[in-house]
Amino acid sequence: MSYWTYILCNTPLGTLYVGMTNDIIAGFTKRYGIKRLVYFEEFATPGDAIAREKTLKRWTRAWKVALIERENPNWDDLYDGLARWS
């Protein structure tokens, strides 16, 4: 089983939400009303994913934006590609 740490936003450079889940495909948008998956990391254990989530939550907004822009410079919604992949 995989565990995921992720960053969601409502619009590019909008509100950011950092979370952790064991099922990144199953309706994360229903819970938060934030529709765009802009960053994610996969982990083998829930402890590792939770630790990364806590680390990212302590980061400044500028650091989170830099991380997203390094991996996803156009702030594309990665959900569609992930849904096709799984």
Order of alpha helices (4+ residues) and beta strands (2+ residues): beta-beta-alpha-beta-alpha-alpha-alpha
